[in-house]
Amino acid sequence: MSALKETVIYGTEDVLVSLCNSVTRVLNVATQTQINYSGMVQRISKTCLKPDIGCFVLFDGGFSGLVIINFSGAAAMEIYESYMLSMGMSKKELASSFTSDEVSNVMGELMNQVVGDFTGKVRRELQTHITQNQPKMLVLNKEVVLNVDANLDQPEARRVTFYTASNNIFYLEMAIDRTEFIKLYDFEAQAAPDPDALMAQTRETSQAAASAPVPPVVLSETDELLKSLGM
């Protein structure tokens, strides 16, 4: 096999698949339901925020880009309710409308986890670093469409359709500068950290520190003198 055929190139679609997998991984765990995305991707000329709830995140560093997720009201409410119920909340304590600030706050928290998962994978798998801003959630009127300028030089934009467990639809749009990552040599990608293992390790360290014998205090000559004087 020639060296050219052995070259591994990681392009826009690969970045997109990694991002889509972060969306499904985080939301599946958070909601305890099954969320999937389409096997087809759309090439689009621009990204934009659309009703009913739109979220956007800008990232920069090894490469620059913009991620937008547009939720229908039904999709947002399904994800919000499933997440809150899995956290032990009762149905009567939940917000009743997707326009509620609580729904926007929860969706923003979930999107922050999604992008955090994605940036972690970029660091481990592509061996580069990107940073992101805090996700912005906007409840939009049906007649409003907002364009978000990410200041990209050679943007490539894609849209992917997602389906919730109840077949409600939301869309992910990504725009990044045209870029390719070419693998120079074989390396093993770092394993994703296991939060349960990290917590267990921290707990064991704390318990070991608490149970360790306290070393005897060695007094200096001055301390001995002060002690003999009752001071």
C-alpha positions as CSV (number, residue, x, y, z in Angstrom):
1,M,0.0,0.0,0.0
2,S,1.4,3.4,-1.0
3,A,2.2,6.1,1.6
4,L,-0.5,8.3,0.0
5,K,-3.2,5.6,0.6
6,E,-2.1,5.2,4.2
7,T,-2.5,8.9,4.9
8,V,-5.4,9.6,7.3
9,I,-7.2,12.9,6.7
10,Y,-9.8,14.2,9.1
11,G,-12.1,16.8,7.4
12,T,-15.3,18.7,7.9
13,E,-17.6,15.7,7.9
14,D,-15.4,13.9,10.5
15,V,-15.6,17.0,12.8
16,L,-19.4,17.1,12.3
17,V,-19.8,13.4,13.1
18,S,-17.8,13.9,16.3
19,L,-20.0,16.8,17.3
20,C,-23.2,14.8,16.5
21,N,-22.0,12.0,18.6
22,S,-21.4,14.4,21.5
23,V,-25.0,15.6,21.2
24,T,-26.5,12.1,21.3
25,R,-24.1,10.9,24.0
26,V,-24.8,13.8,26.4
27,L,-28.6,14.0,25.7
28,N,-29.1,10.2,25.9
29,V,-27.4,10.1,29.3
30,A,-29.1,13.2,30.6
31,T,-32.6,12.3,29.5
32,Q,-32.4,8.5,29.8
33,T,-34.0,8.3,26.3
34,Q,-32.8,7.5,22.8
35,I,-31.9,10.4,20.5
36,N,-30.7,9.8,17.0
37,Y,-29.5,11.8,14.0
38,S,-30.0,11.3,10.3
39,G,-27.4,9.5,8.2
40,M,-27.7,12.3,5.6
41,V,-26.1,15.7,6.0
42,Q,-27.1,18.9,4.2
43,R,-24.6,21.4,2.7
44,I,-26.0,24.8,3.4
45,S,-24.9,28.3,2.4
46,K,-25.3,29.9,5.9
47,T,-26.3,29.1,9.4
48,C,-29.1,30.9,11.3
49,L,-31.2,30.8,14.5
50,K,-34.8,29.8,13.9
51,P,-37.9,29.3,16.1
52,D,-38.8,28.0,18.6
53,I,-35.6,27.9,20.7
54,G,-32.2,28.6,19.2
55,C,-28.8,28.0,20.8
56,F,-25.5,29.1,19.4
57,V,-21.9,28.6,20.5
58,L,-18.7,30.1,19.0
59,F,-15.4,28.3,19.4
60,D,-11.8,29.3,18.5
61,G,-8.3,28.0,18.7
62,G,-6.9,25.2,16.5
63,F,-9.9,25.9,14.2
64,S,-12.7,28.4,14.4
65,G,-16.4,27.7,14.1
66,L,-20.0,28.2,15.0
67,V,-22.5,25.6,16.3
68,I,-26.2,26.3,16.2
69,I,-29.0,24.0,17.4
70,N,-32.6,24.9,16.6
71,F,-35.2,23.2,18.7
72,S,-38.9,23.1,18.0
73,G,-41.0,23.8,21.1
74,A,-42.1,20.2,21.4
75,A,-38.5,18.9,21.1
76,A,-37.2,21.3,23.7
77,M,-40.0,20.4,26.2
78,E,-39.5,16.7,25.7
79,I,-35.8,17.0,26.4
80,Y,-36.3,19.3,29.3
81,E,-39.0,17.2,30.9
82,S,-37.1,13.9,30.4
83,Y,-34.0,15.5,31.9
84,M,-35.8,16.9,35.0
85,L,-37.7,13.8,35.6
86,S,-34.5,11.7,35.5
87,M,-33.1,14.1,38.1
88,G,-36.0,13.2,40.5
89,M,-38.3,16.2,39.9
90,S,-42.0,15.6,39.9
91,K,-44.2,16.4,36.8
92,K,-46.2,19.1,38.6
93,E,-43.0,21.0,39.5
94,L,-41.9,21.4,35.8
95,A,-42.4,24.4,33.6
96,S,-45.5,24.1,31.3
97,S,-44.2,26.1,28.3
98,F,-41.0,26.2,26.3
99,T,-40.9,30.0,26.6
100,S,-40.2,29.6,30.4
101,D,-36.8,30.8,31.6
102,E,-36.3,27.5,33.3
103,V,-36.5,25.6,30.1
104,S,-34.0,27.9,28.4
105,N,-31.6,27.6,31.4
106,V,-31.8,23.8,31.4
107,M,-31.3,23.6,27.6
108,G,-28.3,26.0,27.9
109,E,-26.8,23.8,30.6
110,L,-27.2,20.7,28.4
111,M,-25.7,22.4,25.4
112,N,-22.7,23.5,27.5
113,Q,-22.2,19.8,28.4
114,V,-22.4,18.9,24.7
115,V,-19.8,21.4,23.6
116,G,-17.6,20.5,26.5
117,D,-17.7,16.8,25.5
118,F,-16.9,17.8,21.9
119,T,-13.9,20.1,22.8
120,G,-12.5,17.3,25.0
121,K,-12.7,14.9,22.0
122,V,-10.9,17.4,19.8
123,R,-8.1,17.7,22.3
124,R,-7.7,13.9,22.6
125,E,-8.3,12.8,19.0
126,L,-7.0,15.7,17.0
127,Q,-4.3,16.8,19.4
128,T,-5.3,20.4,19.2
129,H,-7.2,22.8,21.5
130,I,-10.3,24.9,21.0
131,T,-12.2,27.1,23.5
132,Q,-15.9,28.0,23.4
133,N,-18.0,30.7,24.8
134,Q,-21.1,30.1,27.1
135,P,-24.0,28.8,25.0
136,K,-26.7,31.4,24.3
137,M,-30.3,30.3,24.3
138,L,-32.9,32.4,22.7
139,V,-36.7,31.9,22.5
140,L,-37.7,33.2,19.1
141,N,-40.9,34.5,17.6
142,K,-41.9,32.5,14.5
143,E,-41.4,35.5,12.3
144,V,-37.8,36.1,13.4
145,V,-34.7,34.6,11.8
146,L,-31.3,35.8,13.1
147,N,-28.0,35.4,11.2
148,V,-24.9,34.9,13.4
149,D,-21.6,36.1,12.0
150,A,-18.8,33.9,13.1
151,N,-16.1,35.8,11.1
152,L,-15.0,32.8,9.2
153,D,-12.6,33.1,6.2
154,Q,-13.6,30.1,4.2
155,P,-16.7,28.8,5.9
156,E,-18.2,25.3,5.3
157,A,-21.7,24.9,6.6
158,R,-23.6,21.7,7.3
159,R,-27.0,20.8,8.8
160,V,-28.0,17.6,10.5
161,T,-31.5,16.5,11.5
162,F,-32.0,14.9,15.0
163,Y,-34.9,12.9,16.3
164,T,-36.1,12.5,19.9
165,A,-37.6,9.4,21.3
166,S,-41.0,10.8,20.5
167,N,-39.9,11.7,17.0
168,N,-39.8,15.4,17.7
169,I,-37.2,17.1,15.5
170,F,-34.4,19.5,16.1
171,Y,-31.5,20.6,13.8
172,L,-27.8,21.1,14.4
173,E,-26.0,23.5,12.1
174,M,-22.2,23.8,12.1
175,A,-20.0,26.3,10.2
176,I,-16.2,26.0,10.4
177,D,-13.3,27.3,8.4
178,R,-12.3,24.9,5.7
179,T,-9.6,22.7,7.2
180,E,-8.1,19.2,7.2
181,F,-6.2,17.4,9.8
182,I,-3.6,15.0,8.3
183,K,-2.2,12.2,10.5
184,L,1.6,12.5,10.5
185,Y,2.2,9.3,12.5
186,D,0.3,6.7,14.4
187,F,-0.7,7.5,18.0
188,E,-3.2,6.3,20.5
189,A,-6.0,8.8,21.3
190,Q,-6.3,9.4,25.0
191,A,-9.2,7.7,26.7
192,A,-12.1,9.8,27.8
193,P,-11.9,10.4,31.6
194,D,-14.4,8.4,33.6
195,P,-16.2,10.8,36.0
196,D,-17.2,7.9,38.3
197,A,-13.6,6.7,38.6
198,L,-12.3,10.3,39.2
199,M,-14.9,10.7,42.0
200,A,-13.9,7.4,43.5
201,Q,-10.2,8.3,43.4
202,T,-10.9,11.6,45.1
203,R,-13.0,9.9,47.8
204,E,-10.3,7.4,48.5
205,T,-7.6,10.1,48.7
206,S,-9.7,12.1,51.2
207,Q,-10.4,9.0,53.3
208,A,-6.7,8.0,53.3
209,A,-5.8,11.5,54.4
210,A,-8.4,11.5,57.2
211,S,-7.2,8.1,58.5
212,A,-3.5,8.8,58.4
213,P,-1.8,9.1,61.8
214,V,-0.9,12.6,62.9
215,P,2.9,12.9,63.2
216,P,4.1,14.0,66.7
217,V,4.8,17.7,67.1
218,V,8.5,18.4,67.6
219,L,9.0,21.4,69.9
220,S,12.0,23.7,69.5
221,E,14.0,24.8,72.5
222,T,12.1,28.1,72.5
223,D,8.8,26.2,72.5
224,E,10.0,24.0,75.3
225,L,11.0,27.1,77.4
226,L,7.6,28.8,76.8
227,K,5.8,25.6,77.7
228,S,7.7,25.3,81.0
229,L,6.7,28.9,81.8
230,G,3.0,28.0,81.1
231,M,2.9,30.1,78.0
